[in-house]
Amino acid sequence: AWDSMLDGFRNGKKRGVTTHIPEIDDLWTWRTGDVNLWTGYNNEGKTTFLNQLLLLRAKFDGEKCGIFSPENYPADEFFDDIIHTLVGKSTDPFFTNVMSEMEYLNAAQFINDHFFIVHPDELFDLDTLFEKFKYLVRRHGVRHVVFDPWNQIDHDMKSGEREDLYISRTMTRFKRFAIDNDVSMNIVAHQNTPRETDSAGNYLQPNKYNLKGGGTFSDKADNVLAVWRQFMRTDKFNPAVRFISEKIKKQRLVGHMGEMDMIFDRRTNRYTINGRSAFDDDVEKLKSRQSTMMLSPNLDFEKDDFVANVDPDKFPF
């Protein structure tokens, strides 16, 4: 411990790294070893926003991500969705702003190299999932792990165990995995069904105390982050979105609690601030691209069938 403290004193503490959205960086940044809890009401964009932030780290820093998301399986539509975001054009010929086939193939190759879907054939228990993610870290250099959502994990509560004690015990396992494997751990957790509205009839802002499963989630997480469409109940087509950092454990290193308003552009499938997307800075940011994590030369794993990339039959690169 003393050696680590002295190194931090001499060289600086381990700080969060940019999201490539300066306004978000003020509120929260990526930090390996942290457990980030993402929440919000159903179908209000928490997964879409998280995926966009992961895509920015992939595009500008070469970082890779492993995702457990049974709700987005089979993987075709998930990949199409982030390809839409990457290119800023639709993958569906039903719409007018469709990308070219070359744009589609190039983007699919990029996604294939940076995003891995974990989907075991049978068991979704944590032992199985952690084994698969550990493989991705060692073999492919994954830096971000996503469980989306929490309620799709096959939870193994002990006989007579209270839910809050189980959540506390399990969140400790997530934290240990994040530290031992030097990854950012991201868990998507739903809010309870809202029972109150404001004077205009819209749901109240989501918060860490209204998480399904109780406040133990927020107690054990390093950071609690929410995505909220303020006018969803009264105007489903209103594109206004609010990002909320409700808990930041290491505020001097990661960010500070606060809120920021954005617009979701359906045409490009991107979040914008003041009419601008983080993907607009391509040339400048790619020049300052950071190096990717080095892989261990001592491992001889082969890619297994629990890792789903873009279908090679559909995309014969």
Secondary structure, 3 states (H helix, E strand, C coil): CHHHHHHHHHHCCCCCECCCCHHHHCCCCECCCCEEEEEECCCCCHHHHHHHHHHHHHHHHCCEEEEECHHHCCHHHHHHHHHHHHHCCECCCCCCCECCHHHHHHHHHHHHHHEEEECCCCCCCHHHHHHHHHHHHHHHCEEEEEECCHHHCCCCCCCCCCHHHHHHHHHHHHHHHHHHHCCEEEEEEEECCCCCECCCCCECCCCHHHECCCCHHHHHCCEEEEEECCCCCCCCCCCEEEEEEEEECCCCCCCCCEEEEEEEECCCCEEEECCECHHHHHHHHHHCCCCCCCCCCCCCCCCCCCEECCCCCCCCC
